[in-house]
Amino acid sequence: MDDGGGLEATAHAKAAREHVFGFNRITMWERDRIPAETSDQLAEFADIAAAFPQAFSQLSSTLEQALANQVLSMDSMPDESDPSMAIGVARLHLEEARGLAVDLHKHLSAAHNATAHIISQGVDDG
């Protein structure tokens, strides 16, 4: 059934998570970062956020296709026993996440634009 694309997509999702965690670890203790670097990083995060709506739509479509083309059942863990209901709920959440991602992109872009022209003269020693 799976041509390997699903495994590759999962690997990309895991790598994205690890990169963000790595960013958080690296920047946790930095105090001398100049605003231009922060602005560049905001631009990168804005680009990532801009890609989320499409990713969430594609995940939703994948679930819809699975419902239409596969024999599905639920394991014994969830209270929900109907895969079509579970997919419906997931798709509603993905649609909501899609809208939130659009807002996130707008906010990150605004933060980038606000910081894009700041010039640092270095650390104030006194």
N, C-alpha and C positions, 0 to 999 in steps of 0.2 A: 504494500500500500504506500509506504513512504519512500520517496526517491532519495532520501538523505537530506533534502532541503530543510525539513523540520529540525533535524539534528543540527544542521549548520546554523539555522536561525536561533535555536536555543543557545548555541555556543556564542553567537553574537550578543544575545541578551545578557548572558552571564558575563561576557567580557565588558560590556557597557557598565554593568553593576560594579564590577571590580575596579574599573577605571574611576568611577565616581567615588567609590570608597577610598581608592588611592589618592585622589585629589583631596578628599577630606583629611586624610592622615597627613599629607604633605603640608597642607595649608593651616593645619590646626595651630601650630606654634609660630608660624612666620609673622613677624611684626614689621619688617622693613620692605614689604612689597610695595612697589610704586603703583599709583593709580592706573597708569597705562597698561601694566600687566593685568590688573584686575579687570580693566575694561576689555582687554582681549579675551580674558577668560569668560566674562559675561557674554561676549559675542558668540563664543563657542557653545556655551550653554543655551543661548537663545536659538542657535541653529539646531541643537539637539531637540529642544522643546518644539521647534517648528516641524520636526519629523514625526513627533509623537502622534498627532491626529491621524496621519496616514497609517502608521503602524497599528494603532488601535482599531481603525476601520478594517485593516487586513486581518487582524486577529478575529474580529467579529465575523467577517466573511468566512474565515476558515472554520469557525464553529458552526456557522449556518450550513456550509457545505458538508461538514461531517454529519450533521443532523439529517441532511437530505440523502447522503450517499453511503452511510455506514450503519451497521447494526450496533447500537449503543446500549449500554446498561450502566448502572451505578455500582460502585463497590459498597461494602457494608458500613462505611464510616459516616456519610452524611445522613441527615434526617430526610432529605429529598431523595425519592426513589425514581423519579422520572427525569431521564437525561434531557428531554426537550424543555422541561421547566428550568433545569439548571443552566442550560445554554441560554434560554431566554433571559434569565436573571443576569448572567455574565454579560450578555450583549447590552442590556440596559446599563450596566456599570461601565462598560467600555464606551458607550455613547456619552455618558456623563464625563468620563475621563477625557474623552476627545475634546469636549467643550472646555474643560479645565486646562487642558494642554494648550489650547489656543490662547486662553487668558495668561497662562504662564509665559508663553512666548512673548506676548505683548509686554508684560512686566519686565522680563529679562531684557528685551530690546530697549525699553525705556531706560532701564538702569545702565545699559551699555551706552546709549546715546547721551545720558547725563554725565557719564564719566569719560567719554571718548576724547575730550579736548583738555583734560587736566594735565598740567605739566608739573612734575616734581623737581624741586631744586635740591633734593637730598634730605637726609635726616637732620632734624633740628636738634643740635646738641645742647642747647641751653635754654 
